[in-house]
Amino acid sequence: MNIRTKVLSAAILLGITLLASGNAIAKDQIDGSANLICAAFDVSACLDGGRCARGEARSFDMPEFMNVDFKKKLIHATYDSESDKTANSPIKNMEASGNQLILQGVENNHGWTMAINRETGRMSLAVVGDELSFSIFGACKAL
């Protein structure tokens, strides 16, 4: 085996090792031990009767970013960067189910459930209340 082949083999092995360890770190961090920052990308809102609309969080006066504080069992939501508006919602239930971390709570007469894929960080959030529901998709990252 020549020197070039050895160097290439070592580089490939190093790359695979770093990729694998990075995935292991990501999995370990989305398990309730490290706080998260989550961003809402896509929102759908539906009224009783089937009328629905899609847009960004700001289109519905919803927070774009949510900090998940596992120690305090609290989600702290921040609206757009031009606003000082914030909201807090207590986490009433948290459970790992397969590759998902499921969080649930109640706020302003609405129930909510957030599912976070522990491997990819992808997030879906449902908020339901009387005659109105929201489906929110986004992603979370460990802080």
WOSULKA-V690022 format. One record per backbone hydrogen bond with DSSP energy under -1.0 kcal/mol. CO is the residue of the C=O (numbers start at 1). NH is the residue of the N-H. If there is no record, write none. Layout:
BEGIN
CO&NH + CO&NH
END
This chain:
BEGIN
2&6 + 3&7 + 4&8 + 5&9 + 6&10 + 7&11 + 8&12 + 9&13 + 10&14 + 11&15 + 12&16 + 13&17 + 14&18 + 15&19 + 16&20 + 17&21 + 18&22 + 19&23 + 20&24 + 21&25 + 22&26 + 23&27 + 24&28 + 25&29 + 26&30 + 35&143 + 36&68 + 37&141 + 38&66 + 39&139 + 42&137 + 43&55 + 44&135 + 45&53 + 46&133 + 47&50 + 51&47 + 53&45 + 55&43 + 56&59 + 57&60 + 57&62 + 58&61 + 64&40 + 65&78 + 66&38 + 67&76 + 68&36 + 69&74 + 73&91 + 74&69 + 75&89 + 76&67 + 77&87 + 78&64 + 78&65 + 80&83 + 85&79 + 87&77 + 89&75 + 93&104 + 95&102 + 97&100 + 99&118 + 100&97 + 101&116 + 102&95 + 103&114 + 104&92 + 104&93 + 105&112 + 107&110 + 110&107 + 111&128 + 112&105 + 113&126 + 114&103 + 115&124 + 116&101 + 117&121 + 121&140 + 122&117 + 123&138 + 124&115 + 125&136 + 126&113 + 127&134 + 128&111 + 131&48 + 132&129 + 133&46 + 134&127 + 135&44 + 136&125 + 137&41 + 137&42 + 138&123 + 139&39 + 141&37
END
